[in-house]
């Protein structure tokens, strides 16, 4: 092998190495972007649901009405009209979140805000352990196409 051939081979190896490094970086970047995208989506789902539940629970007269209202809002957001056994179990585990939110609102928020965060975290943990997927992934369900009708 001549020195030129050896030199060309070393350049080829360096080029292949650079291409492999770029490919690995692009894969890692794509995975990180997907992870951040998921975190963002879940954070906004959490915000939007809890804002709606807070608005619904605020005028409730007592804790049971607040829990029923919070559960009803979640059921509506997930479009769960039939109430299967699994859905009812999930809704019953969400009720303590609505109760904690009601208690926090009744106490003007300050001491109870952490209780709401804890109740929500406990619910999310229970769901993930039970169903092996994050709760907020339920909101990923595709909407059924509805036929467009022109009148």
C-alpha positions, -999 to 999 in steps of 0.1 A, spaced: 0 0 0 15 33 -10 15 63 13 -11 81 -9 -34 50 -7 -29 49 31 -36 87 33 -68 83 12 -79 54 34 -74 75 66 -95 103 51 -122 78 42 -122 65 78 -124 101 91 -153 109 68 -172 77 78 -165 86 115 -178 121 110 -209 108 92 -216 83 120 -212 111 147 -236 133 128 -262 105 125 -259 97 162 -263 134 171 -293 138 148 -309 107 164 -302 119 199 -315 154 190 -347 140 175 -353 118 206 -347 149 229 -371 170 208 -397 143 210 -393 141 247 -396 179 252 -426 180 228 -443 153 250 -435 172 282 -449 204 267 -480 187 255 -486 171 289 -479 204 308 -505 222 287 -530 194 290 -525 195 328 -529 233 328 -560 232 307 -577 204 326 -570 218 360 -580 253 349 -614 239 337 -618 218 369 -609 249 391 -635 270 372 -661 243 376 -654 235 413 -651 271 425 -689 277 428 -696 243 443 -715 243 476 -697 214 492 -670 188 486 -692 161 471 -706 185 445 -671 197 438 -659 161 433 -688 153 410 -682 184 390 -645 178 387 -651 142 376 -678 154 352 -654 178 336 -628 151 332 -653 127 317 -664 154 292 -628 163 282 -621 126 275 -655 122 258 -664 93 280 -702 90 277 -706 53 283 -687 49 316 -669 16 312 -656 -1 343 -620 11 336 -633 46 330 -653 47 362 -622 35 381 -601 63 366 -628 89 374 -631 77 410 -593 81 414 -595 116 400 -622 127 425 -597 134 453 -580 159 430 -613 178 427 -618 175 465 -583 189 472 -589 217 447 -622 226 464 -606 226 498 -578 248 485 -603 272 470 -623 273 502 -591 282 521 -582 309 496 -556 287 480 -524 293 499 -522 263 523 -540 240 500 -522 246 467 -495 220 476 -523 195 486 -538 199 451 -504 193 435 -499 163 457 -533 149 449 -527 154 412 -493 138 414 -507 108 433 -534 104 406 -509 106 378 -486 80 396 -515 57 402 -526 59 366 -491 53 352 -485 23 376 -519 8 367 -519 14 330 -482 16 322 -486 49 303 -489 85 314 -525 97 321 -521 126 298 -516 103 268 -553 96 270 -558 130 254 -539 118 223 -569 98 211 -576 109 175 -609 125 168 -632 105 145 -637 121 112 -671 136 108 -685 139 74 -688 174 60 -723 183 49 -731 213 29 -765 228 31 
